[in-house]
Amino acid sequence: MSDDTSKPGGYGQSGRAPKIKNKNAAAVQITAEQLMREAYERRESTSKAPRQKVLDGEELSDYQMRRRREFEDSLRRNRIKIGEWLRYASWEESQNEIARARSIYERALNVDGRNQTVFIRYAELEMKHKNVNLARNLFDRAVTILPRVDQFWYRYTYMEEALGNAQGAREIFDRWMQWEPEMAAWNAYVKFERRYGETERARAVLQRMVHVHPQPEAWLAWARFEQEAGSVENTRDVYSQAVDRLSDEFMDQHVFISFARFEASQREYERARAIYKYALERLPKAKSTALYNQYVLFEKQHGDRAEIESVVVTKRRTQYEQMLRRDARDYDTWIDYVRLEEQAGDVERTRDVYERAIAQHPTVADKRLWRRYIYLWLFYALFEETQAGDVGRAREVYATCVDLVPHKHFTFAKLWLQYAWFEVRQENLGAARRALGRALGTCPKHRLFRGYIELELELREFDRVRTLYAKCLEFDSARSATWIEFARLEQGLGETERSRALLSLAVEQPMLDMPEVVWKAFIDFEVSQQEHDNARALYHRLLSMTDHVKVWASLADFELQTKGLAEAQQVYQRGIARLKALDMKDARVALLEAWRDAEAEHGGEPASVEKRMPKRVRKRRQAADGTLEEYFDYVFPDDAQGAGFKLLARAHQWKQKQEEEQ
């Protein structure tokens, strides 16, 4: 069977459709939308109808008849298509058929009587052909049907003014204003009256405008009008009415800025300053940034330093109040606030802020929260003592704060110490000692002991200092610093035996936080007293308790300074032997290095020590999980035995040589 498809309809000789060999989808799919788009893009540029030249009236009539039939047919198919009505009317106008064009516009308005474009094009037709009454009637229809469309009113008033009918334009404006349009319409009315020199009429329009639109922009426009008119009293009166009538919700900082600038231009600087201050107190921070900047600029030009500082303080005071309204227990803000008031110098206001701040005490016994709160009390007491000069009130502040702190949970040594030093400044030593004694009896802590001791040292009451140190050691005998400070006090007072006895007691304590510091202090004390035998005995006593490498190195250095290099070498020998016996390789290496440095520094033989320095080798060992891990170890020449060590040394040299060659 043949596959010939040359017959009509695409069928072969048998009359049946040919078989489709490949039924898979084409690689490139073509949609109907794509076909339409390509057809539009590839259309020929000569598809427009050629221009037709009309030679006589009969051809013109035929042409007009044909075009009208086309427009009518198009409108019959879709009569709500306003664009077709407009094109139809424009074409009739181009044929000087004004009556027909007018009829088409009327038919279009019958279809859509509220279409703005139809009204505007219709009115333009009448005005273009100087049909004034028809245009006036048409505008009157438009503003009656669509009174909220400002464009009709603008064109209507412009036409009347262009015709020289100012009274008619004014009447149209009055009709328009009855609908209470936007501010732009009122401004247009004002400009119209000003063009004809009707200042009183313009002022009356502005009065009606601020009544309809009680907004800052309306008041500013009226104030500018009065200022341009040269009426100072009227301008001031307008600004005053604006400030009185505008509520806080609608008040704008630019009203105050403009008002103050006006007063400054009239050289009424005090009035301008009062306006700025009133506005800054009334407006919130978010709405007065530009106002504040303008005030600072004004004070720089016309004020003094005190006025500038006053406005800064006022502004910052407002900011702090806003922050504290959000969080009344923000103690950092309270501290900044009272610092501000202290710098301002108003004692009563500062005291009031302090009282408000300390009233906001924490509700939980959390020392972290109480710490910032206590600083408020301390600053308050210091303020009363130094700036306010009220000692009695300062003492009352300290006493109240001491009673307020929950001492069963925690205390503040700084509070007690500041209280005591306050009494010392008032030459009331008994009250100061009673305060610190109460503190130690209620909640003893090291800082309180140290502060009390420093106070008595300043007063040169050494017997009281000894008593306090004894109490402190009873409170905590494991604190090494207390033993050392007590011993140094006795040493400074010339009580050598007391100092030695204290240090002896200290090193015998079963529990010390830093015993090495106490031993070092004891040894340094004996050295300072030139008791070398006692110091040496302490070293040996310490070595019986520990084999730390630093102790051996310190003993060797001590012998080097007292007896010479030979005795130090013996100490090094004994130390290395002891560390070798304990298999402390790292400490042994450190002691060898110290020995080598000592030999080099004091003219010995560092080479002999260098021969005893170990070699650092890499080894392997089995980890806890069964795997092999590498680690570094030291091989000392002193530990070498026979040919095994020599073989190991040669292997190490060979490996090092191979690495260098690579």
C-alpha positions, 0 to 999 in steps of 0.5 A: 500500500502506498503512502501517497498523500497528494490527494485532496484532504491528505488521504492516499489512493485508498481514501484512508488517512495515512499512518503516523509513524512518530506519535511522540511530542515535538521537541519544541511546543508551539502554542496558539498564543505564540502563533498570534504574537509572531503574526503581530510582530511580523505584520507588514508596515504597509498594512495601513490604508493609503491616504485618500484624496478627495477631489469634489463634494460628491467624493467628500460626501461618500467619504463622510457617509462611509466613515459615519457608517463605520463609526455607527456600526462600531458603536452599535456593536459596543456602545459603552466604549467611550473611546470610540465615542470620543474618536467619532466626535473628534472626527466630526469636529475635524469635518467642521460638523460642530452640531454633529460633534455636539450631538455625539457628545450628548449621546455619549453622556446618555450612555455614561453621564458621569464620565469625566473625560466626555465632559472635559472634551465636550467643554473644550469643544465649546470653548475652542469654538467660542460658544461661551454660554454652551460651555458655561452650561456644560460646566454647570451640568458637570459640577452639579452632577460631579461636585467632588471632581475638582478638575471641573471647578478649576476649568470653570473658574479659569474660563470665567476669569479668562473671560474677565468675569471676576464676579462670576468666578467668585460665585463659582468659588463660593459654590465650590467651597460649600462642598468643603474641598481639599486645601488646594482648592481653598488656596486657589480661591485665596490666590484668586482674591489676591490677584484682584487685590481683595485682601479682606476677602482672601482673609475671610476665605482663610478663616473658613479654610482653617475651620474646615481643615483645622490642620497645621498646614492650613494655619501656616498658610494663613500665617504666611498670608498675613506675614506677606500682607505686612500685618504683624499683629494679625500674624501673631494672632493667627499663630496664637489661635493655631497653638490654642486650637490645635490639640496635642494629637494634631500639633506639629513642631513646624507651627512652633518653628514658624512662630518662633522664626516670625518673632525672631524676625521682629526682634522679639527674642524673648517671645521666640525663646518662650515659644521654643521652651513651651513647645519642647515641654509640650511635644514628645521627643519623636515629634520635636527633633527639628524643633530642638535643633532649631532652638539650639541654633536660635540660642547660638545666634541670640542666646548665651551658654546658660540658655543652651544648657537649659534647653539641653537639660529640659530635653534630656529630662523629658527623655529620661521621664519617657524611659522611666515610664516604660521601666521604673526599675531601670536604675542606670537611667535613674543614675543618669537622671540624678547626675543630670539634675546634680549638674543643673544645680537644683537641690530640691529637684535633685532630691525629689528625683533621688526619692523617686528613684530609691522608692523603686527597690527590687522585689526579689533578693537578687544581688545583681539587681540590688547592686545598681540600686544600692549605688543610688543610695550611695550617690544620694548620701554623697549628694546630701553631704557634699552638694546639699550640705545636709549632714543629718539627712546624709546620715539618715540616708545611710541608716535607712539603706543599711536597714533596707538591705536583706543581709541574711541573703547578701550584703554590700561591703561598700555600703558599710565602708562608705558609711564608716568613712562618712562618720570619720569625716564627721569626726565621729570615730565611735559611730564609724567603729560601731557601724563596721562592728555591726557589719562584721557581726551581721555578715562578715566578709573579707572585704569588710575586714580589709576595709576596717583594717585600712581604717584603723591603719590610717588612724594608727591604732595598731592594737585594733589592727592586730585584733582585727587580723586575729578575728579575720583569721578566726573567720577564715584561716585558709586565706594565705593573704591574711597571714602574709599581711599580718606578718608584714604588719608585725615586721613593719612594726619591728616585731620580728619574732611575732612575724616569724611566729605568724608565718610558722603558724601559717605554714602549719595550717592544714588548709591554705588556698595558696600554700606556695605563696606563704612558703615563699613569703616565709623564706623571703622573710628569713632572707631579709633578716639574713637568717640563711640557715633558717631559710635553708632549713625552710627549703629542706622542710618544703622539699620534704613535702613536695618535689616541685622543680621550682623549689629545687631551682629556687634552692639552687639559686639561694645557694648560688647567692649565699655560698657559690656555684659549687654548692648550687651544683650539688643542689642541682645534682640532688634535684636531678637525682630525685626527679630521676627517681620519681620519673618526672622527665619534664621537671628534670628537663626544666631543672637541667635548663636552669642549671645550664643557664646558671653555669653560663651566667656565673662562669661555669661549664655549661657544656658539661650540663649540655651533655646531660640534656635529653633527646626528644624522640617520637614513640608510639603507644596503645590508646584506650580504644586499642589504636596506636597513638604517637607521643614525644618522650625524652631519652636522657644520656644518664639513662643509657645502658650498653649498645641498646642506647647507642643503636637507638641514637644512631637510628635517631641520627639516621632518621634526622639526616633523611629528613634533612635530605628530603 
